[in-house]
Amino acid sequence: MNRVKVAAVCLLAGLVSIACAEPRFDDERQVWALSIDNDFFAPGQTDRDFTGGLAITYSGFRGLRFWRPLDRLLAWTDEAVGADNAMPEPVLVTPSIELGSYGFTPDDIESPGVVVDDRPYASLVYFTAGRTYWDRISGDAWTSSLTFGVLGLDVFESGQRQAHRIFGNKDAAGWAHQISDGGEPTLRYHLAFHDSLLDQSPSAKLKATYYLSLGYLTEAGLALSYRNGLISSPDHRFNPELTFYGERVSEGNSGSVQGNESYFWGGLAIKARAYNVFLQGQFRDSDHTLDRDDVRWLLAEAWVGYTASLGRDYSLSYLLRAQSSEIYHGQGDRALVWGGLVLSRVFR
């Protein structure tokens, strides 16, 4: 009986050690990035649709202790959906986090009432944990993220008001009618596979990305992304195709490993979207939402950008994104265009 107990204890200890085993993390460096998106950075400088966002992103193993429970929840989610079965062994894991906020407005921001034939006001404050799984043999990679957010707070409205006063623009008057005004929790999980198509050339990188998003943005998509020039940053940690409006934790502007960088990049994506909380609302009643039949399910997106290193440890990127119309009818039936700046710093 004692031998049976000893064997049972040993078996249990083995299972616990497997369950708690840490993956192999990439501890090469850590990267901080500050991202600013705004339609002010795009030609025409319109103040509507996806009107702006601000995010702070950290990527690296050294700071993982500050959000390890959330990282483990993401790892458990990846295993629960079977993603780990599709990944080769071993893979190198890069954890990341992001804190940010972004918002949407209709074209007529001076009206204090509901603009019934346009998109509703909407905003999100969010915290995201992300992971990149890299196969060093094939060059392919997986990325995943888990986002916890709150809709309908006054955070983005306050920031927009201050920015408008600085630049002499009029305040948006209809925020009292935003989606889930007063606050409502929301959630999103995303998983993507990156297939490296052109990785042998040091100056040209091409890959295809297949992704799925579940939650406040529910969609599936296919993207092709390309960059060309003086490149020294790893391709598996540069994923502009996974920018969801203002969210870019999986984009991973990673900074250069060695030497300078100066390259152009761009891409195209097609996505089938089943649900968009920023148009359709969630569980809480909102003054203005759009019906499912009024929202387009098939969308196209394109982007171009340029990245240059500033000294040894800094880099600056400019991006311009355009997306096809999300709405079938009314004033809201128009393409979305916005620009952005990303400043990153590498700590070696």
Rosetta silent file (secondary structure, phi, psi, omega in degrees, C-alpha in Angstrom):
SEQUENCE: MNRVKVAAVCLLAGLVSIACAEPRFDDERQVWALSIDNDFFAPGQTDRDFTGGLAITYSGFRGLRFWRPLDRLLAWTDEAVGADNAMPEPVLVTPSIELGSYGFTPDDIESPGVVVDDRPYASLVYFTAGRTYWDRISGDAWTSSLTFGVLGLDVFESGQRQAHRIFGNKDAAGWAHQISDGGEPTLRYHLAFHDSLLDQSPSAKLKATYYLSLGYLTEAGLALSYRNGLISSPDHRFNPELTFYGERVSEGNSGSVQGNESYFWGGLAIKARAYNVFLQGQFRDSDHTLDRDDVRWLLAEAWVGYTASLGRDYSLSYLLRAQSSEIYHGQGDRALVWGGLVLSRVFR
SCORE:     score description
SCORE:     0.000 S_00000001
   1 L     0.000  -39.260  179.054    0.000    0.000    0.000 S_00000001
   2 H   -63.236  -37.962  178.951    2.867    2.368    0.793 S_00000001
   3 H   -64.633  -37.521  178.343    4.374    1.703   -2.637 S_00000001
   4 H   -64.094  -42.783  179.094    1.033    2.550   -4.229 S_00000001
   5 H   -63.293  -43.133  179.430    0.870    5.811   -2.276 S_00000001
   6 H   -62.133  -42.996  179.575    4.429    6.694   -3.236 S_00000001
   7 H   -63.825  -40.202  179.872    3.699    5.937   -6.880 S_00000001
   8 H   -65.212  -42.410  178.729    0.519    8.022   -6.760 S_00000001
   9 H   -63.135  -42.244  179.568    2.351   10.954   -5.177 S_00000001
  10 H   -64.074  -41.124  178.757    5.116   10.735   -7.769 S_00000001
  11 H   -63.773  -44.370  179.320    2.573   10.610  -10.595 S_00000001
  12 H   -62.788  -41.974  178.843    0.687   13.606   -9.180 S_00000001
  13 H   -63.019  -38.208  178.269    3.918   15.555   -8.768 S_00000001
  14 H   -64.691  -42.305  179.071    4.840   14.765  -12.353 S_00000001
  15 H   -64.231  -41.422  178.987    1.491   15.985  -13.647 S_00000001
  16 H   -63.201  -41.431 -179.360    1.764   19.181  -11.617 S_00000001
  17 H   -65.436  -35.524  176.838    5.261   19.830  -12.920 S_00000001
  18 H   -67.232  -44.052 -177.900    4.048   19.372  -16.506 S_00000001
  19 H   -64.914  -32.441 -176.705    1.073   21.661  -15.937 S_00000001
  20 L   -97.288    1.784 -178.020    3.260   24.328  -14.380 S_00000001
  21 L   -61.455  136.750  179.523    6.180   23.937  -16.802 S_00000001
  22 L   -87.209  141.887  173.806    7.278   27.203  -18.321 S_00000001
  23 L   -71.687  174.332  177.445    7.738   27.458  -22.082 S_00000001
  24 L   -84.749  112.829 -176.368   11.001   28.633  -23.559 S_00000001
  25 E   -93.537  148.578  173.105   10.841   32.422  -23.530 S_00000001
  26 L   -83.196  106.398 -178.230   12.750   34.806  -25.761 S_00000001
  27 L  -107.173   25.116 -176.324   14.742   36.873  -23.261 S_00000001
  28 L   -63.364  -43.674 -177.340   16.924   38.605  -25.855 S_00000001
  29 L  -163.399  169.181  174.848   15.584   42.095  -25.224 S_00000001
  30 E  -123.241  147.970 -174.501   12.591   44.120  -24.107 S_00000001
  31 E  -131.649  131.983  169.861   10.790   46.765  -26.147 S_00000001
  32 E  -107.985  141.999  178.173    8.564   49.672  -25.148 S_00000001
  33 E  -140.034  139.155  174.084    6.402   51.364  -27.779 S_00000001
  34 E  -113.550  123.660 -176.101    4.126   54.406  -27.744 S_00000001
  35 E  -118.198  133.619  176.334    1.474   54.448  -30.476 S_00000001
  36 E  -127.679  119.952  175.838   -0.687   57.380  -31.531 S_00000001
  37 E  -112.552  140.945  177.640   -3.421   56.942  -34.143 S_00000001
  38 E  -165.651  143.131  175.420   -5.484   59.800  -35.495 S_00000001
  39 H   -68.256  -12.293  174.622   -7.304   60.741  -38.664 S_00000001
  40 H   -63.070  -28.209 -178.411   -5.338   64.005  -38.353 S_00000001
  41 H   -83.517   -0.606 -178.608   -2.288   62.052  -39.629 S_00000001
  42 L  -105.550  155.709  175.558   -4.112   61.021  -42.822 S_00000001
  43 L   -57.199  137.664 -178.410   -4.718   63.060  -45.994 S_00000001
  44 L    94.622  -29.689  175.453   -7.871   65.140  -45.644 S_00000001
  45 L    49.134   50.655  176.778   -7.634   65.229  -41.835 S_00000001
  46 L   -76.412  155.553 -179.038  -11.259   64.240  -41.274 S_00000001
  47 L  -119.113   72.367 -174.792  -12.568   63.995  -37.712 S_00000001
  48 L  -161.816  173.279  179.503  -14.879   60.973  -37.939 S_00000001
  49 E    57.424 -134.316  173.951  -15.140   57.153  -37.891 S_00000001
  50 E   -71.875  101.138 -167.974  -12.049   55.712  -36.176 S_00000001
  51 E   -94.946  -15.218  177.850  -10.943   59.106  -34.980 S_00000001
  52 E   166.830  164.719  178.237   -7.973   58.298  -32.765 S_00000001
  53 E  -166.644  159.932  178.949   -6.259   56.143  -30.190 S_00000001
  54 E  -140.139  133.536 -178.344   -3.329   55.967  -27.795 S_00000001
  55 E  -145.772  146.173  172.502   -1.525   52.822  -26.625 S_00000001
  56 E  -118.624  126.523 -174.441    1.547   51.826  -24.626 S_00000001
  57 E  -123.434  138.110  174.071    2.997   48.406  -25.442 S_00000001
  58 E  -124.654  134.423  178.998    5.658   46.331  -23.715 S_00000001
  59 E  -132.085  126.632  179.720    7.193   43.226  -25.251 S_00000001
  60 L   149.628  161.525 -175.681    9.699   40.974  -23.508 S_00000001
  61 L   -82.844  -29.332 -169.914   10.238   38.322  -20.865 S_00000001
  62 L   -62.990  -32.323 -179.202   11.854   40.419  -18.140 S_00000001
  63 L   -94.424    7.894 -173.960    8.653   42.192  -17.110 S_00000001
  64 H   -60.443  -28.358 -177.081    6.455   39.102  -17.306 S_00000001
  65 H   -59.756  -22.233 -177.645    6.250   38.785  -13.520 S_00000001
  66 H   -79.439  -18.911  178.001    3.931   41.810  -13.440 S_00000001
  67 L  -137.184   28.065 -176.738    1.215   40.111  -15.534 S_00000001
  68 H   -57.175  -41.621  178.410    2.095   36.418  -15.265 S_00000001
  69 H   -58.453  -39.590  178.921   -1.442   35.329  -14.186 S_00000001
  70 H   -70.372  -35.974  176.280   -2.921   36.941  -17.303 S_00000001
  71 H   -63.851  -40.874  178.130   -0.200   35.394  -19.477 S_00000001
  72 H   -67.025  -35.059  175.535   -0.991   31.974  -18.042 S_00000001
  73 H   -63.786  -40.040  176.629   -4.694   32.547  -18.725 S_00000001
  74 H   -64.980  -43.579  178.426   -3.813   33.327  -22.340 S_00000001
  75 H   -61.239  -41.065  177.737   -1.627   30.212  -22.555 S_00000001
  76 H   -63.568  -39.980  178.430   -4.470   28.126  -21.131 S_00000001
  77 H   -64.276  -41.798  177.115   -6.857   29.631  -23.694 S_00000001
  78 H   -59.446  -41.167  178.133   -4.441   28.792  -26.514 S_00000001
  79 H   -68.832  -38.420 -177.365   -4.334   25.202  -25.278 S_00000001
  80 H   -63.845  -34.075  179.682   -8.118   25.053  -24.831 S_00000001
  81 L   -88.194   -0.219  176.175   -8.734   25.948  -28.486 S_00000001
  82 L    86.235   11.508 -177.936   -6.108   23.427  -29.610 S_00000001
  83 H   -64.961  -33.977 -178.155   -3.557   25.921  -30.903 S_00000001
  84 H   -64.449  -27.786  179.080   -0.711   24.169  -29.093 S_00000001
  85 H   -69.983  -25.491 -179.253   -1.381   20.998  -31.088 S_00000001
  86 H   -87.863  -11.674 -177.237   -0.742   22.865  -34.341 S_00000001
  87 L   -90.259  138.914  175.450    2.539   24.381  -33.165 S_00000001
  88 L   -71.976  162.684  176.190    5.843   22.575  -33.707 S_00000001
  89 L  -117.176  139.686   -5.959    8.155   21.883  -30.784 S_00000001
  90 L   -89.450  160.708  173.557   10.084   23.661  -29.578 S_00000001
  91 L  -120.671  155.040  177.599    8.903   27.213  -30.128 S_00000001
  92 E  -100.178  127.162 -173.352   10.287   30.433  -28.716 S_00000001
  93 E  -104.978  132.139  173.157    7.684   32.511  -26.851 S_00000001
  94 E  -117.374  113.226  177.820    7.630   36.307  -26.613 S_00000001
  95 E   -85.621  156.619  179.179    5.060   37.724  -24.139 S_00000001
  96 E  -154.670  160.454  175.185    3.664   41.244  -24.402 S_00000001
  97 E  -138.378  159.851  177.139    1.104   43.574  -22.844 S_00000001
  98 E  -150.627  140.896  174.492   -0.690   46.709  -23.971 S_00000001
  99 E  -125.304  129.408 -177.571   -2.779   49.414  -22.326 S_00000001
 100 E  -165.742 -179.278  178.055   -4.739   51.815  -24.482 S_00000001
 101 E  -153.785  145.932  175.059   -7.902   53.578  -25.519 S_00000001
 102 E  -153.482  166.527 -174.497   -9.513   54.547  -28.823 S_00000001
 103 E  -152.465  170.030 -176.921  -12.814   55.879  -30.103 S_00000001
 104 E  -133.317  145.397  175.622  -15.223   56.475  -32.977 S_00000001
 105 E  -138.343  158.174  171.793  -17.447   59.399  -33.931 S_00000001
 106 L   -74.892  178.691  179.560  -19.968   60.164  -36.688 S_00000001
 107 L   -69.249  -41.689 -179.235  -19.257   62.788  -39.336 S_00000001
 108 L   -89.937   94.347 -178.107  -21.408   65.438  -37.641 S_00000001
 109 L   -91.369   -4.929 -179.170  -19.719   65.901  -34.269 S_00000001
 110 L   -85.449  -18.767 -179.544  -21.369   69.266  -33.550 S_00000001
 111 L   -77.513  128.354  178.278  -24.851   67.820  -33.080 S_00000001
 112 L   -79.494   -9.812 -179.036  -25.639   67.000  -29.418 S_00000001
 113 L   -95.697 -175.576  177.986  -28.336   64.533  -30.464 S_00000001
 114 L   -74.687  129.188  174.932  -28.261   61.099  -32.074 S_00000001
 115 L   -91.815   94.121 -164.870  -27.053   61.166  -35.694 S_00000001
 116 L   -69.872  -27.245 -177.293  -29.426   58.451  -36.873 S_00000001
 117 L  -101.088   24.855  178.834  -28.055   57.904  -40.402 S_00000001
 118 L  -137.761  178.342  179.456  -24.414   57.589  -39.318 S_00000001
 119 L   -70.096  154.552  177.056  -22.321   55.421  -37.046 S_00000001
 120 L   -78.716  160.879  166.911  -22.734   55.760  -33.253 S_00000001
 121 L   -66.256  144.272  177.744  -20.193   57.229  -30.886 S_00000001
 122 E  -158.878  149.801  177.059  -18.123   54.461  -29.298 S_00000001
 123 E  -153.075  157.954 -179.481  -14.967   54.099  -27.211 S_00000001
 124 E  -141.836  134.762  166.540  -12.916   51.410  -25.510 S_00000001
 125 E  -111.505  129.893 -169.237  -10.363   51.365  -22.701 S_00000001
 126 E  -143.320  159.423  172.320   -8.505   48.050  -22.733 S_00000001
 127 E  -133.239  128.318 -173.194   -5.703   45.910  -21.332 S_00000001
 128 E  -127.359  138.019  168.046   -4.260   43.130  -23.500 S_00000001
 129 E  -108.605  135.232 -178.604   -1.881   40.232  -22.956 S_00000001
 130 E  -130.495  160.822  176.117   -0.250   38.809  -26.070 S_00000001
 131 E  -140.673  143.020  170.267    2.041   35.976  -27.078 S_00000001
 132 E  -120.051  126.010  177.642    4.192   35.241  -30.119 S_00000001
 133 E  -108.580  117.879 -174.131    5.222   31.636  -30.753 S_00000001
 134 E  -117.149  128.067  173.706    8.130   31.404  -33.210 S_00000001
 135 L   -93.337  107.553 -174.536    9.432   28.308  -34.982 S_00000001
 136 L   -70.178  -18.651 -179.263   13.086   29.115  -35.643 S_00000001
 137 L   -77.929  -51.679 -177.467   13.447   26.288  -38.172 S_00000001
 138 L   -87.479  -22.876 -174.683   10.648   27.213  -40.568 S_00000001
 139 L    85.893   -6.752  178.831   10.425   30.904  -39.702 S_00000001
 140 L   -75.117  163.155 -177.664    6.653   30.568  -39.243 S_00000001
 141 E  -150.961  158.464  170.059    4.928   31.963  -36.165 S_00000001
 142 E  -119.078  145.838  170.722    1.675   32.050  -34.204 S_00000001
 143 E  -130.622  147.620  176.902    0.353   35.041  -32.297 S_00000001
 144 E  -144.367  158.872  176.658   -2.472   35.212  -29.785 S_00000001
 145 E  -154.659  154.069  177.352   -3.943   37.829  -27.479 S_00000001
 146 E  -132.036  119.778 -173.731   -6.579   38.174  -24.795 S_00000001
 147 E  -115.461  130.435  171.629   -8.131   41.604  -24.276 S_00000001
 148 E  -112.118  127.383 -176.735  -10.184   42.862  -21.349 S_00000001
 149 E  -141.596  171.621  175.572  -11.863   46.197  -21.930 S_00000001
 150 E  -130.321  124.488  176.206  -14.584   48.580  -20.834 S_00000001
 151 E   -85.564  155.689  165.578  -16.915   50.271  -23.309 S_00000001
 152 L    74.357   15.475  175.757  -18.588   53.634  -22.816 S_00000001
 153 L   -81.422  172.673 -179.596  -16.275   55.355  -20.329 S_00000001
 154 L   -91.944    4.561 -173.523  -15.390   59.059  -20.458 S_00000001
 155 H   -62.479  -52.581 -178.170  -11.646   58.405  -20.823 S_00000001
 156 H   -67.125  -40.056  178.597  -11.391   58.770  -24.586 S_00000001
 157 H   -56.340  -44.597 -179.394  -13.880   61.649  -24.657 S_00000001
 158 H   -64.194  -42.885  178.525  -11.762   63.601  -22.153 S_00000001
 159 H   -64.688  -40.897  178.279   -8.586   62.977  -24.104 S_00000001
 160 H   -63.865  -40.552 -179.646  -10.223   63.987  -27.369 S_00000001
 161 H   -61.717  -42.709  179.066  -11.575   67.179  -25.819 S_00000001
 162 H   -65.753  -40.786  179.107   -8.120   68.202  -24.627 S_00000001
 163 H   -64.546  -40.532  179.509   -6.579   67.429  -28.018 S_00000001
 164 H   -64.379  -37.078  179.643   -9.268   69.439  -29.818 S_00000001
 165 H   -70.031  -35.418  178.363   -8.650   72.434  -27.581 S_00000001
 166 H   -65.077  -42.121 -176.569   -4.911   72.261  -28.188 S_00000001
 167 H   -93.776    3.413  176.468   -5.375   72.196  -31.974 S_00000001
 168 L    76.563   23.234  178.344   -8.306   74.613  -31.997 S_00000001
 169 L   -92.601  160.002  178.372  -10.928   72.078  -33.129 S_00000001
 170 L   -75.794  147.315  177.894  -14.546   71.977  -31.997 S_00000001
 171 L   -71.092  146.628  172.435  -15.563   69.537  -29.262 S_00000001
 172 L   -76.288  125.824 -169.015  -17.583   66.464  -30.174 S_00000001
 173 L   -97.894   -3.891 -171.824  -21.025   67.115  -28.660 S_00000001
 174 L  -110.071   20.598 -176.160  -22.685   63.700  -28.823 S_00000001
 175 H   -65.870  -18.291  177.129  -20.683   61.514  -26.465 S_00000001
 176 H   -64.854  -13.768 -178.638  -23.694   61.127  -24.150 S_00000001
 177 H  -107.736   18.274 -177.472  -25.090   58.766  -26.810 S_00000001
 178 L   -70.566  161.963  177.548  -22.061   56.495  -27.139 S_00000001
 179 L   -56.910  130.031  177.091  -22.306   52.708  -27.093 S_00000001
 180 L    53.677   44.515 -177.722  -22.784   51.420  -23.507 S_00000001
 181 L   -56.223  129.831 -176.962  -22.550   54.941  -22.082 S_00000001
 182 L   103.855  -18.207  175.265  -21.450   54.762  -18.449 S_00000001
 183 L   116.340  134.189  174.040  -19.390   51.603  -18.875 S_00000001
 184 E  -156.122  127.384  179.683  -19.757   47.928  -19.773 S_00000001
 185 E   -65.448  151.249  176.907  -17.082   45.186  -19.635 S_00000001
 186 E  -149.927  171.936 -169.212  -16.144   43.406  -22.839 S_00000001
 187 E  -152.882  148.325  174.423  -13.689   40.748  -24.020 S_00000001
 188 E  -151.350  141.096  174.215  -11.847   39.555  -27.127 S_00000001
 189 E  -123.449  137.020  178.481   -9.547   36.632  -28.024 S_00000001
 190 E  -132.712  146.847  177.689   -7.496   36.467  -31.199 S_00000001
 191 E  -140.739  135.283 -177.859   -5.325   33.770  -32.766 S_00000001
 192 E  -141.669  148.411  173.740   -3.240   34.055  -35.940 S_00000001
 193 E  -116.470  132.028 -178.108   -0.823   31.937  -37.976 S_00000001
 194 E  -112.419  115.332 -178.143    1.961   33.630  -39.948 S_00000001
 195 E  -100.726  110.348 -178.277    3.287   31.712  -42.954 S_00000001
 196 E   -73.968  117.184 -177.929    6.663   33.033  -44.059 S_00000001
 197 E   -99.366  -29.780 -179.836    6.691   33.110  -47.880 S_00000001
 198 E  -142.568  101.172 -174.156    9.883   35.082  -48.500 S_00000001
 199 L  -129.054   -7.442 -175.392   12.398   35.019  -45.682 S_00000001
 200 L   -77.778  -31.090 -179.253   15.763   34.249  -47.279 S_00000001
 201 L   -76.765  133.520  178.585   16.421   37.746  -48.566 S_00000001
 202 L   -72.558  -15.397 -174.883   17.821   40.137  -45.935 S_00000001
 203 L  -113.950   -0.663 -179.021   16.080   43.105  -47.569 S_00000001
 204 E  -141.116  129.142 -178.870   12.663   41.693  -48.536 S_00000001
 205 E  -131.549  131.535  178.999   10.107   39.886  -46.353 S_00000001
 206 E  -136.237  135.121  177.731    6.725   38.519  -47.430 S_00000001
 207 E  -149.833  156.192  173.781    4.245   36.504  -45.390 S_00000001
 208 E  -108.076  140.295 -179.786    0.635   35.395  -45.324 S_00000001
 209 E  -125.628  131.213  176.169   -1.389   35.638  -42.117 S_00000001
 210 E  -116.637  127.959 -173.764   -4.585   33.751  -41.289 S_00000001
 211 E  -141.392  159.427  177.242   -6.417   34.916  -38.205 S_00000001
 212 E  -135.136  136.372  177.901   -9.543   34.531  -36.099 S_00000001
 213 E  -128.489  131.458 -178.796  -10.978   37.030  -33.604 S_00000001
 214 E  -127.232  129.844  179.068  -13.766   36.210  -31.130 S_00000001
 215 E   134.296 -136.498 -176.400  -15.528   38.709  -28.878 S_00000001
 216 L   -66.390  -20.187  163.726  -16.374   42.366  -29.347 S_00000001
 217 E  -121.700  110.211 -179.726  -14.854   42.018  -32.823 S_00000001
 218 E  -110.520  113.261 -174.689  -15.782   38.620  -34.245 S_00000001
 219 E  -163.251  164.277  172.527  -14.184   38.000  -37.625 S_00000001
 220 E  -131.936  145.840 -175.027  -11.840   35.834  -39.675 S_00000001
 221 E  -152.732  165.826  175.896   -9.333   37.144  -42.174 S_00000001
 222 E  -130.778  133.834 -177.657   -6.459   36.597  -44.575 S_00000001
 223 E  -137.271  147.898  170.003   -3.639   39.107  -45.045 S_00000001
 224 E  -117.412  129.010  179.910   -0.489   39.514  -47.119 S_00000001
 225 E  -130.368  146.100 -173.526    2.221   41.784  -45.717 S_00000001
 226 E  -142.695  144.382  171.038    5.524   42.872  -47.235 S_00000001
 227 E  -142.388  149.420 -173.444    8.479   45.000  -46.228 S_00000001
 228 E  -148.852  134.326  178.469   11.574   45.998  -48.163 S_00000001
 229 E   143.624 -149.656  177.875   14.732   47.901  -47.334 S_00000001
 230 E   -86.381  103.841 -171.202   17.380   47.844  -44.644 S_00000001
 231 L  -120.981  130.666  172.101   15.906   45.340  -42.151 S_00000001
 232 L  -133.558    0.693  178.256   17.436   43.917  -38.982 S_00000001
 233 L   -91.225  148.210 -177.281   14.333   43.275  -36.835 S_00000001
 234 L   -68.355  138.915 -175.240   12.786   39.779  -36.714 S_00000001
 235 H   -70.219  -29.226 -176.908    9.845   39.236  -39.033 S_00000001
 236 H   -72.557  -11.788  178.038    7.839   37.193  -36.527 S_00000001
 237 H  -111.906   20.979  175.372    7.616   40.215  -34.233 S_00000001
 238 L  -131.461  100.535 -171.294    6.486   42.672  -36.884 S_00000001
 239 L  -133.659   68.584 -179.741    2.813   42.120  -37.710 S_00000001
 240 H   -64.654  -17.088  177.607    1.039   45.298  -38.880 S_00000001
 241 H   -67.951  -14.750 -178.410   -1.679   43.127  -40.398 S_00000001
 242 H  -103.329   25.479  171.826   -2.917   42.442  -36.852 S_00000001
 243 L   -81.509  117.886  177.771   -3.716   46.042  -35.971 S_00000001
 244 E  -104.675   95.948 -172.928   -7.353   46.148  -34.842 S_00000001
 245 L    54.509 -111.272 -179.107   -8.222   49.853  -35.002 S_00000001
 246 L   -91.931   -3.894 -177.223   -6.016   51.211  -32.187 S_00000001
 247 E   -87.576  130.191 -178.666   -4.941   47.819  -30.793 S_00000001
 248 L  -146.490   31.630 -179.495   -1.522   46.616  -31.870 S_00000001
 249 L   -62.213  -32.480  179.727   -0.130   44.335  -29.145 S_00000001
 250 L   -86.399  -10.403  176.584    0.412   41.618  -31.771 S_00000001
 251 L   -66.812  -42.042  170.691    1.929   44.084  -34.227 S_00000001
 252 L    59.533   55.584  175.033    5.020   44.096  -32.055 S_00000001
 253 L   -61.129  101.047 -159.977    7.104   46.938  -33.460 S_00000001
 254 L   -95.387   -7.463 -178.409   10.214   45.261  -32.181 S_00000001
 255 L    74.323  165.080 -174.492   13.102   47.566  -32.962 S_00000001
 256 L   -80.763  147.528  175.088   16.356   46.544  -34.565 S_00000001
 257 L   -79.925  -44.313  176.496   18.515   43.698  -33.319 S_00000001
 258 L  -154.868  148.168  178.686   21.691   45.260  -34.657 S_00000001
 259 L    75.611 -175.506 -178.738   22.532   48.110  -36.972 S_00000001
 260 L   -90.955  163.050  176.129   20.215   50.661  -38.496 S_00000001
 261 L  -132.106  144.446  174.987   16.866   50.144  -40.162 S_00000001
 262 E  -160.893  101.303 -175.888   15.140   51.974  -42.984 S_00000001
 263 E  -149.374  153.720  173.318   12.368   50.166  -44.820 S_00000001
 264 E   -98.223  151.382  178.951    8.952   50.554  -46.380 S_00000001
 265 E  -146.774  158.716 -179.339    6.125   48.157  -45.629 S_00000001
 266 E  -170.291  176.150 -179.296    2.567   47.527  -46.703 S_00000001
 267 E  -178.541  173.181  179.308   -0.131   44.946  -47.088 S_00000001
 268 E  -135.409  147.619  178.655   -3.654   43.914  -47.978 S_00000001
 269 E  -143.850  145.593  171.301   -6.309   42.037  -45.995 S_00000001
 270 E  -121.637  131.472 -179.010   -9.737   40.552  -46.601 S_00000001
 271 E  -139.769  143.266  175.305  -11.919   39.793  -43.582 S_00000001
 272 E  -104.515  116.548 -173.798  -15.370   38.415  -42.934 S_00000001
 273 E  -109.400  126.956  179.964  -16.862   40.116  -39.882 S_00000001
 274 E   -96.686  -23.082 -175.146  -19.804   38.665  -37.982 S_00000001
 275 E  -158.247  136.614  177.115  -20.040   41.205  -35.161 S_00000001
 276 E  -136.074  107.169 -176.254  -18.743   44.695  -34.341 S_00000001
 277 H   -63.271  -26.895 -176.961  -19.614   46.048  -30.899 S_00000001
 278 H   -74.397  -10.870  174.165  -18.691   49.594  -31.949 S_00000001
 279 H  -113.017  -38.006 -171.197  -21.608   49.590  -34.396 S_00000001
 280 H  -100.035  -10.173 -177.371  -24.058   47.045  -32.988 S_00000001
 281 L    76.362  178.098 -179.416  -23.662   47.546  -29.252 S_00000001
 282 L  -123.264 -133.662 -176.239  -23.480   44.833  -26.619 S_00000001
 283 L   -81.337  -35.893 -177.772  -25.869   43.777  -23.818 S_00000001
 284 L   -73.253  143.091  177.958  -26.449   47.180  -22.281 S_00000001
 285 L   -65.168  139.291  177.244  -29.023   49.455  -23.928 S_00000001
 286 L  -128.586  150.922 -178.369  -27.555   52.255  -26.047 S_00000001
 287 L   -64.347  -31.180 -176.193  -29.231   55.318  -27.545 S_00000001
 288 L  -145.058  121.023  172.675  -28.007   54.473  -31.029 S_00000001
 289 L  -138.866  166.643  176.652  -26.907   51.174  -32.570 S_00000001
 290 L  -107.821  143.957  175.470  -27.037   49.642  -36.039 S_00000001
 291 L   -72.225  158.032  179.374  -28.888   46.459  -36.944 S_00000001
 292 H   -57.798  -36.898 -178.326  -26.938   43.488  -38.258 S_00000001
 293 H   -68.750  -16.270  179.955  -28.490   43.958  -41.705 S_00000001
 294 H   -91.693   -5.096 -174.414  -27.061   47.493  -41.867 S_00000001
 295 E  -108.896  128.903  179.583  -23.475   46.359  -41.234 S_00000001
 296 L   -69.635  139.373 -178.694  -21.258   45.006  -44.009 S_00000001
 297 L   -98.492  -21.593 -179.809  -19.825   41.563  -43.333 S_00000001
 298 E  -110.295  121.976 -174.830  -17.068   41.529  -45.988 S_00000001
 299 E  -127.483  150.555  173.841  -14.316   44.138  -45.582 S_00000001
 300 E  -122.063  145.584 -178.816  -11.045   44.986  -47.308 S_00000001
 301 E  -139.782  145.555  176.858   -8.124   46.795  -45.725 S_00000001
 302 E  -139.853  151.830 -179.657   -4.811   48.172  -46.997 S_00000001
 303 E  -151.158  151.512  172.908   -1.881   49.855  -45.295 S_00000001
 304 E  -137.574  154.765 -179.813    1.509   51.372  -46.074 S_00000001
 305 E  -163.392  171.181  177.291    4.216   52.560  -43.750 S_00000001
 306 E  -141.728  135.732  179.488    7.832   53.492  -43.257 S_00000001
 307 E  -124.175  134.899  177.221   10.156   52.634  -40.357 S_00000001
 308 E  -138.709  140.236  176.249   13.513   54.214  -39.575 S_00000001
 309 E   -79.648  145.399  177.501   15.854   53.749  -36.648 S_00000001
 310 E  -117.019   89.999 -173.381   16.798   56.785  -34.591 S_00000001
 311 L    80.501 -159.056 -173.774   20.177   55.935  -33.193 S_00000001
 312 L   -81.112  -34.000 -169.071   20.938   52.502  -31.799 S_00000001
 313 L  -118.323   -4.832 -178.643   17.869   51.822  -29.654 S_00000001
 314 E  -111.826  152.674  171.443   15.013   53.953  -30.986 S_00000001
 315 E  -146.159  152.424 -179.855   12.838   53.634  -34.070 S_00000001
 316 E  -130.308  133.469  179.431    9.968   55.658  -35.488 S_00000001
 317 E  -123.939  141.817  169.613    7.233   54.404  -37.804 S_00000001
 318 E  -116.251  138.003  179.799    4.574   56.215  -39.789 S_00000001
 319 E  -134.787  150.842  174.996    1.567   54.297  -41.075 S_00000001
 320 E  -132.667  123.566 -177.174   -1.448   55.034  -43.232 S_00000001
 321 E  -122.080  146.812  175.940   -4.417   52.645  -43.189 S_00000001
 322 E  -137.910  137.970  179.156   -7.603   52.498  -45.233 S_00000001
 323 E  -132.204  143.415  178.585  -10.592   50.193  -44.794 S_00000001
 324 L   -65.185  164.366 -175.894  -13.667   49.736  -46.931 S_00000001
 325 L   -58.104  138.735  177.989  -17.031   50.945  -45.657 S_00000001
 326 L   -93.605  -11.357 -171.066  -18.480   49.103  -42.659 S_00000001
 327 E  -123.926  142.118 -176.428  -22.048   50.359  -43.193 S_00000001
 328 L   -76.842  -40.582 -167.966  -24.458   49.763  -46.086 S_00000001
 329 L  -130.981  167.799  172.627  -26.538   52.960  -46.087 S_00000001
 330 L    77.570 -167.442 -179.700  -26.637   56.629  -45.040 S_00000001
 331 L   -65.211  -24.708 -178.757  -23.818   59.003  -44.228 S_00000001
 332 L   -74.269   -7.014  179.629  -21.917   56.191  -42.550 S_00000001
 333 L   -81.110   82.895 -178.556  -21.409   54.416  -45.889 S_00000001
 334 L  -156.357  158.157  177.649  -17.833   55.583  -46.476 S_00000001
 335 L   -73.617  151.884  176.995  -14.284   54.286  -46.321 S_00000001
 336 E  -101.468  131.974  178.590  -12.229   54.714  -43.145 S_00000001
 337 E  -136.165  130.927  176.321   -8.798   56.341  -43.436 S_00000001
 338 E  -153.284  163.799  178.249   -6.387   57.157  -40.620 S_00000001
 339 E  -124.049  172.465 -178.712   -2.700   57.505  -39.885 S_00000001
 340 E  -159.998  159.878  175.204   -0.443   56.760  -36.971 S_00000001
 341 E  -126.139  138.446  177.808    2.967   57.167  -35.381 S_00000001
 342 E  -130.140  118.719  176.013    4.817   54.511  -33.369 S_00000001
 343 E  -108.672  123.239 -177.798    7.907   55.342  -31.317 S_00000001
 344 E  -124.294  153.028 -179.774    9.721   52.318  -29.880 S_00000001
 345 E  -134.264  128.234  178.859   12.721   51.854  -27.599 S_00000001
 346 E   -97.188  132.768  173.146   14.769   48.672  -27.241 S_00000001
 347 E  -111.995  117.393 -172.729   16.363   47.760  -23.902 S_00000001
 348 L   -95.416    0.000    0.000   19.125   45.205  -24.408 S_00000001
